[in-house]
Amino acid sequence: MNKLFGNEFTSYKVELIAGLSTFLTMIYIIIVNTKILSQTGMPANAIVTSTVMISALSSIAMGLYAKNPYAVAPAMGMNVFFAYTIVDIWHIPWQTALGTVFWSGVIFALLAIFNVRAKILDAIPVGVKNGIGAGIGVFVALVGFYNAGFIEKSPSSLLEIAPISVHTGIFIICLFLLIILTCRKVKTAMLIMIFVGCLLSLPFGRVIGTETVMEIPKHFFSMPDFSLFFSIDWLGSLKIATIPAIFSFLFINIFDSTGTIVGLASVANTLDEDGNPIRMRESLLVDSFSSLFSGLFGTSPSSVYVESAVGISIGGKSGLVAITVGVLFLPFLFLSPVVEMVPMFVVAPALVIIGSHMLSSVRFIEWDDLSQTIPAFLTIVLMPLTLSISQGIIWGMLSWLVISLATKKYNFNIITLAICFCCFLMMCESMSIF
């Protein structure tokens, strides 16, 4: 068993229970990812198939090849960026957007193969690194509030609180329920919240008004829909206008996967003598190829899930945990009508709480050091305000360059790389639809 699943294998009972626990904490991604990506016009039942397939195959690959207990699925934040920035704001067709996912995965795979990831990470300022995750978190929470109808556009101000309605009432109840369950560390908090929200949605539309907020499907089972597979625009996704999207996906994936894997390895106590996660290169290869195949399968980029820590805390430390998670995803290939039934405003509280979790990276910012604080602040604030991850990175790095040059605290090689990076992204932005 050690040869198949890794030297950290404990017992079948522990590893299987750990896999089940991890799966229950991240099962929400099937519903949430479907609701977000369906806003682009992609067929919901096909999104369910794509989400389940990439989650299952990537997690199984992580278990068999990397032999680590890390589950993989479409990443929160990147699906929001895909739907609401690339497709909605930039008006890029979803077929082309899938192409940007594919090419970012190709580049990530090459970086992992040739082990140049560390050099790229060194070129990004600490404040910007820590600000990226937090900025995406605010972005995700904003989308959650907006999709629930809790906030709306205002003629007198940018946004305002919307009048109470059936949708917002259920959203508020579900949000506070999720807050309570999360604070009490209930592992299936997301799943319970979605279930309760659906139960509330059935009578509320008829009790409070004439609107029906949720319909029961005629059939609860259906065959998988593979219509999104290989439906990407290969050449259209390589135009200048799409390069900011490719590199936004790339850098988010690098930061997210690296940080998550290091954190999970620390929890599992699977660090080598140098303090690096064991089989780090293999884990990054699986992560990068999962993003590559996400584009081919028809969904947003995938990444290692921090929810894997739940299974690790129970004692699961081998690849069998990830394999178990992957296998448990497969039955949902036939449950797309159930997933489509869930209203968006019931899913929205999950976006808000996930966004709050992503803000945790700000604790690593040295707030007394202005060379970190200002770039981090601009990165965090400009992402949701511009609805663009690349804009947040650009202005965060530009502010760091100005501060570094003004205070003469810089490394020539890193400054050169940062300048080239900023100029490249700004050129791409200026030639895009902006």
Secondary structure, DSSP 8 states (H G I E B T S, - for coil): -HHHH-TT---HHHHHHHHHHHHHHHTHHHHHHHHHHGGGT--HHHHHHHHHHHHHHHHHHIIIII-----EEE-TTHHHIIIIIIITTS---HHHHHHHHHHHHHHHHHHHHHT-HHHHHHHS-HHHHHHHHHHHHHHHHHHHHHHTTSEEE-SSSSEEE----HHHHHHHHHHHHHHHHHHTT-TTHHHHHHHHHHHHHHHHHHHHSS-------S-S------TTTT---TTGGGSGGGHHHHHHHHHHHHHHHHHHHHHHHHHHT-B-TTS-BTTHHHHHHHHHHHHHHHHHHTS--EEE-TTHHHHHHHT--SHHHHHHHHHHHGGGGG-HHHHHHS-HHHHHHHHHHHHHHHGGGGGGS-TT-HHHHHHHHHHHHHHHHHT-HHHHHHHHHHHHHHHHHHHT---HHHHHHHHHHHHHHHHHHHTS--
